[in-house]
Amino acid sequence: MNIFKKVLSFIIAIIIFVYMQNPPMANGEEYQQSAITTDNEVSQFTGNISAASAILINAETSEILYAKNENERRAMASTTKIMSAILTIEAGELDKKFTVDDYAINVEGTSMGLKKGDIVTRLALVQGMLLPSGNDAANAAAVNVSGSIGKFIDMMNNKAQELKLNDTNFVTATGLDAQNHYTTASDLAKLTAYALKNPIFKEICSKQSLKSEFGNPVSPRWLKNSNKLLSSYEGAIGVKTGFTDNARRCLVSAAKRNGITLIAVTLNAPDDWNDHKNMLDFGFSQYEKIKVIFSDSSITVPVVGAEQEFVNIAVDTSLEVNVQKQYKEQIRTKLLLPKFVYAGFDEGKEIGTIQYITNGKIIAQFPIKTAQAISVSENKMGIWDKILKFIGIR
């Protein structure tokens, strides 16, 4: 019986230990947010967009700022290489050298200049895809990553399903015209937002030019980006151009200003450079940086293991968020706090999160901290003491 008691107590102790490491979270409480703002009129986009399909989104919040036939399925040309490039990066071993597949690089269209017998790395191929839009680079990467172009295309479609790109289907790794090779402006924006979270992808697609290394023998080669917006639009950070006879001019761009990153997509756009400049200008004009103040001092969190039963929370009073002007008077906050905390912490211990929400989207979130330090009370019997007493050791 004593053995059973000790075993049972040991199991209970483990369960309690795990529970102590992860106190349960309370349901988030919502508040109307007080904000210091300035009065600005909300404008509507009135520009003429040449694209058959287009969309403009906030990369972080997925807010749609402008859309035109954004869910129509269309050919995408070399914007396909956004998927090809991110899959190659995610496959890893970017610096490992290998010889390109002769059949793979024997492809029409734009090229990074690969020749039979060239030695490359996956990193060089990603650079060749995103800057000069090399079809040879895309096919060479496909074979090296998956063993064949066909298997790589399966990877592309599996990734599309994972990202919930429900109106996208890949048939080539290059974007050359092919039956049933399509996407939508909306899906392409979602894919780009995902890809830009990868620091390697983000850095490469932002370069106007860069020095790569490949060949036989391997030597430095300069690659030039086909994206003119990188040199003509303030804050431009990418992403990918495209053109085929069927798809016509396609362009995915991204730009960052004042902490806001916007993504613009156009498919079949005769005047794509101006389309993107106009869309991005409009998008940035819709945002305003405002100071948000959360000053409810009545909110506390229960404390276990101390004489003091509750601890006050603290939120930084100098926080600023970027918000669409039309929603700036509708900011709500949501507090994510544990149901309790264990004593034995310093002032400023992070215990939760405050989210700022407009139009159903989280536009920013910041840590919630403890407003004071609380020590463990010697007069309070700890949970371990109770377990040991139950077992009979104390």
C-alpha positions in Angstrom: 0.0 0.0 0.0 2.9 2.3 0.8 4.4 1.6 -2.6 1.2 2.3 -4.3 0.8 5.6 -2.4 4.3 6.7 -3.4 3.8 5.8 -7.0 0.5 7.6 -7.1 2.0 10.6 -5.5 4.9 10.6 -7.9 2.5 10.7 -10.9 0.5 13.5 -9.3 3.7 15.4 -8.8 4.6 15.1 -12.4 1.2 16.3 -13.5 1.4 19.3 -11.2 4.9 20.1 -12.3 3.8 20.3 -15.9 0.8 22.3 -14.9 3.0 24.8 -13.0 5.2 25.3 -16.0 2.2 26.3 -18.2 -0.5 28.0 -16.2 -3.8 28.0 -18.2 -4.7 31.1 -20.1 -7.9 32.9 -19.4 -10.3 33.9 -22.2 -9.1 37.1 -23.7 -11.0 40.1 -22.5 -11.7 42.9 -25.0 -11.7 46.6 -24.4 -12.4 49.7 -26.5 -9.1 51.3 -27.0 -8.3 54.9 -26.2 -6.1 56.4 -28.8 -4.4 59.8 -29.5 -5.1 60.5 -33.2 -5.2 63.3 -35.7 -8.1 64.0 -38.0 -7.5 62.9 -41.6 -10.1 62.2 -44.3 -10.3 58.7 -45.6 -9.8 58.6 -49.3 -10.8 56.0 -51.9 -8.6 54.7 -54.7 -9.6 56.4 -57.9 -6.7 55.5 -60.1 -7.0 53.6 -63.4 -5.4 50.2 -63.1 -4.5 48.5 -66.4 -4.4 45.0 -64.9 -7.0 42.4 -65.6 -6.6 41.3 -62.0 -5.0 43.1 -59.1 -4.7 43.2 -55.3 -3.0 45.3 -52.6 -2.6 43.9 -49.1 -0.8 44.6 -45.9 1.9 41.9 -45.6 1.6 41.6 -41.8 -2.1 41.8 -41.2 -3.4 40.6 -44.6 -5.8 43.6 -44.8 -7.0 44.1 -48.3 -6.6 47.7 -49.4 -7.6 47.4 -53.0 -8.8 44.5 -55.2 -9.9 44.0 -58.8 -10.9 40.6 -60.0 -8.6 39.2 -57.4 -10.1 35.7 -57.4 -10.1 35.1 -61.2 -7.7 32.3 -62.2 -5.0 33.5 -64.6 -1.6 32.5 -66.0 1.2 33.8 -63.8 4.4 33.7 -65.9 7.6 33.9 -63.9 5.9 35.0 -60.7 5.8 31.1 -60.4 9.4 31.3 -59.3 8.3 32.8 -56.0 7.2 29.3 -55.1 10.2 27.6 -56.8 12.6 29.9 -54.9 11.1 29.5 -51.4 10.9 25.7 -51.7 14.6 25.6 -52.8 15.5 27.7 -49.7 13.4 25.6 -47.4 15.1 22.5 -48.7 18.4 23.6 -47.1 22.0 22.8 -48.0 22.2 26.1 -49.8 26.0 26.2 -50.0 26.5 22.6 -51.2 28.1 22.5 -54.7 26.9 20.2 -57.4 26.9 20.0 -61.2 23.7 21.1 -63.0 21.5 18.6 -64.8 22.2 19.1 -68.5 18.6 18.3 -69.5 17.1 20.6 -66.9 19.0 23.7 -68.1 18.0 23.1 -71.7 15.0 25.4 -71.5 13.8 28.4 -73.5 13.3 31.9 -72.2 15.1 34.0 -69.7 18.3 32.6 -68.2 21.0 33.1 -65.6 23.5 31.8 -68.1 24.0 28.2 -67.0 26.0 25.9 -69.3 26.6 22.2 -69.5 28.9 21.0 -66.7 28.5 24.2 -64.6 29.0 23.8 -60.9 26.4 25.7 -58.8 24.8 25.9 -55.3 21.1 26.0 -54.4 21.8 29.6 -53.2 23.1 30.6 -56.6 20.0 29.1 -58.3 17.7 31.0 -56.0 19.6 34.2 -56.9 19.3 33.2 -60.6 15.5 32.7 -60.2 14.8 35.9 -58.4 17.0 38.4 -60.2 17.3 37.6 -63.9 14.4 35.2 -63.7 16.4 32.2 -65.0 14.3 29.4 -66.3 17.5 27.3 -66.3 17.9 28.1 -62.6 14.3 27.0 -61.7 14.6 23.7 -63.5 18.1 23.0 -62.2 16.9 23.6 -58.6 13.8 21.4 -59.2 15.9 18.4 -60.2 18.5 18.9 -57.4 15.9 19.3 -54.7 13.4 16.6 -55.7 15.2 14.4 -58.2 13.0 15.4 -61.1 11.0 18.4 -62.3 7.8 16.4 -62.0 8.4 15.6 -58.3 9.3 19.2 -57.6 6.0 20.3 -59.2 4.2 17.9 -56.8 6.0 19.7 -53.9 4.8 23.1 -55.3 1.2 22.0 -55.3 1.5 20.4 -51.9 2.9 23.7 -50.6 0.0 25.5 -52.3 -2.5 23.3 -50.4 -0.6 23.8 -47.1 -0.9 27.6 -47.6 -4.5 27.3 -48.6 -3.9 28.7 -52.1 -7.1 27.1 -53.3 -7.1 28.7 -56.7 -3.5 27.9 -57.7 -2.1 25.0 -59.7 1.4 24.5 -60.9 2.5 22.6 -64.0 5.9 24.1 -64.5 8.7 25.3 -62.1 9.5 28.1 -64.5 6.2 29.7 -65.3 6.4 29.1 -69.0 2.9 28.8 -70.6 1.2 25.4 -69.9 -2.3 24.2 -69.7 -3.8 24.3 -66.1 -0.9 26.4 -64.8 -2.7 29.2 -63.0 -3.2 31.3 -59.9 -5.1 34.4 -58.7 -3.9 37.8 -57.6 -5.2 36.9 -54.1 -3.3 33.6 -53.9 -0.1 35.2 -55.2 -0.3 37.9 -52.6 -0.7 35.2 -49.9 2.3 33.3 -51.2 4.4 36.4 -51.3 3.5 37.3 -47.7 4.6 33.8 -46.7 7.9 34.0 -48.7 8.8 37.4 -47.4 8.9 36.0 -43.8 12.0 34.0 -44.9 15.0 36.3 -44.4 17.0 34.7 -47.2 14.2 35.1 -49.8 13.6 38.7 -48.5 17.2 39.7 -48.8 17.7 38.3 -52.3 14.6 39.6 -54.0 15.4 43.1 -52.7 18.8 43.3 -54.5 19.1 45.4 -57.7 22.1 43.3 -58.5 24.4 40.9 -56.7 27.6 38.9 -57.2 26.9 35.2 -57.4 29.3 32.3 -57.9 28.9 29.5 -60.4 30.4 28.0 -63.6 33.1 25.6 -64.5 35.4 26.6 -63.1 33.4 28.5 -60.5 33.9 32.2 -60.7 32.1 35.4 -59.6 29.2 36.5 -61.8 27.1 39.6 -61.5 23.3 39.1 -61.8 20.9 42.0 -62.5 17.3 42.2 -61.2 14.6 42.7 -63.8 12.4 44.5 -61.2 12.7 48.2 -62.1 10.7 49.3 -59.0 13.7 48.6 -56.8 15.4 51.6 -58.3 12.4 53.8 -59.1 10.1 53.4 -56.1 11.0 54.6 -52.5 10.9 51.7 -50.1 10.6 48.9 -52.7 12.0 45.6 -51.4 11.0 43.1 -54.2 9.6 40.8 -55.5 9.2 39.3 -58.9 8.5 40.1 -62.6 7.0 37.8 -65.2 6.0 37.7 -68.9 4.8 35.1 -71.4 2.7 35.4 -74.5 -0.3 33.9 -72.7 0.0 35.5 -69.2 1.3 38.9 -70.6 2.9 41.2 -68.1 2.7 40.0 -64.5 4.3 41.7 -61.5 4.5 41.1 -57.7 6.0 44.0 -55.7 6.5 44.8 -52.1 7.5 48.1 -50.4 8.1 49.1 -46.8 7.6 52.6 -45.3 7.2 53.7 -41.7 7.1 50.1 -40.5 4.3 49.1 -42.9 5.0 46.5 -45.7 2.6 46.3 -48.6 2.3 43.7 -51.3 0.9 44.5 -54.7 0.0 42.0 -57.4 -1.0 42.5 -61.0 -1.8 39.9 -63.6 -2.0 40.8 -67.3 -1.2 44.5 -66.8 0.0 46.5 -69.8 1.1 49.3 -67.6 2.3 47.4 -64.6 5.0 49.7 -63.3 2.6 52.6 -63.0 -0.1 50.3 -61.7 2.1 49.3 -58.8 3.4 52.8 -58.0 -0.2 54.1 -57.9 -1.5 51.2 -55.8 1.4 51.4 -53.3 1.1 55.2 -53.0 -2.6 54.8 -52.3 -2.0 52.0 -49.8 0.6 54.0 -47.8 -1.7 57.0 -47.8 -4.3 55.0 -46.0 -2.3 54.5 -42.8 -1.6 56.6 -39.8 0.7 56.0 -36.9 -1.1 56.6 -33.6 -0.2 56.4 -30.0 -2.3 53.9 -28.1 -2.8 54.1 -24.3 -4.0 51.3 -22.1 -4.5 52.6 -18.6 -6.9 50.3 -16.8 -5.1 49.9 -13.5 -7.8 47.7 -12.1 -6.8 44.5 -13.9 -4.9 42.0 -11.8 -3.8 38.4 -12.0 -4.1 36.0 -9.1 -0.8 34.9 -7.5 -0.2 31.5 -6.0 2.3 31.0 -3.2 2.5 34.5 -1.7 0.8 36.6 1.0 -0.2 39.1 -1.8 -3.1 37.5 -3.6 -2.9 39.5 -6.8 -0.3 41.3 -9.0 -1.1 44.3 -11.2 -0.3 44.3 -14.9 1.8 46.8 -16.7 1.7 47.8 -20.4 4.1 50.2 -22.1 2.6 53.6 -22.3 4.6 54.8 -25.3 3.2 52.3 -27.8 2.4 53.3 -31.4 0.6 51.3 -34.0 -0.1 51.8 -37.7 -3.8 51.7 -38.5 -6.0 52.4 -41.5 -7.5 55.8 -41.0 -11.0 54.6 -41.6 -10.7 52.2 -38.6 -8.6 54.4 -36.2 -11.7 55.2 -34.0 -12.6 51.5 -33.8 -9.4 50.0 -32.2 -10.1 47.3 -29.6 -7.7 45.6 -27.4 -7.7 42.0 -26.3 -5.8 40.9 -23.2 -4.4 37.3 -23.1 -3.5 36.6 -19.5 -2.9 33.4 -17.5 -5.6 32.5 -14.9 -2.8 32.8 -12.3 0.9 33.1 -11.8 3.3 31.5 -9.3 5.1 33.7 -6.8 8.8 34.3 -7.1 9.1 36.8 -9.9 10.7 40.2 -10.5 9.0 43.4 -11.6 8.7 43.4 -15.4 8.2 39.6 -15.8 6.3 39.0 -19.1 3.1 37.1 -18.4 0.8 37.9 -21.3 0.0 39.7 -24.5 -2.1 42.7 -25.5 -3.5 42.7 -29.0 -4.7 45.7 -30.9 -7.5 44.8 -33.3 -9.4 46.7 -36.0 -11.8 45.3 -38.6 -11.3 41.8 -37.2 -7.5 41.9 -37.8 -4.7 42.0 -35.3 -2.7 45.0 -36.3 -0.2 44.9 -33.5 0.6 43.0 -30.2 2.9 43.7 -27.3 3.9 42.0 -24.0 2.1 42.5 -20.8 4.3 42.5 -17.7 4.0 42.4 -14.0 3.9 45.8 -12.3 5.8 44.6 -9.2 8.0 41.8 -7.8 6.4 39.2 -5.5 8.4 36.8 -3.5 7.4 33.3 -2.3 5.9 33.5 1.2 7.7 31.3 3.8 4.4 31.0 5.6 2.7 29.4 2.7 3.3 25.7 2.3 4.4 25.0 -1.3 2.9 22.3 -3.5 6.0 20.2 -3.2 5.9 20.4 0.6 2.3 19.2 0.5 3.2 16.3 -1.8 6.2 15.3 0.4 4.0 15.4 3.5 1.4 13.3 1.8 4.0 10.7 0.9 5.2 10.7 4.5 8.7 12.2 4.0 7.7 15.3 5.9 
